[in-house]
Amino acid sequence: MDKMNYKDIVSRKCVFFNMRVICEKAGVNYSTYRGWKNNGRSFSDQKAKLLYETMKNIMNS
């Protein structure tokens, strides 16, 4: 089974969400997310998965 690329998914789908709220609900520091998105700083796959799961949960609610 192929491993999902959560960073790629979050990067493409972030335009549809208020990422400050997504980060807050996922328990991910917003400045960490912005550092990754804007400046290419390191960002763990675990945090990307948390953001992805939070986005998915919001869409399904």
ZIZI-V428592 format. One record per run of one state. SS is the DSSP state (2 for helix, 1 for strand, 0 for the rest). FROM is the first residue (numbers start at 0). TO is the last residue. If there is no record, write none. Layout:
ss=SS from=FROM to=TO
ss=SS from=FROM to=TO
This chain:
ss=0 from=0 to=4
ss=2 from=5 to=15
ss=0 from=16 to=17
ss=2 from=18 to=25
ss=0 from=26 to=28
ss=2 from=29 to=38
ss=0 from=39 to=43
ss=2 from=44 to=59
ss=0 from=60 to=60
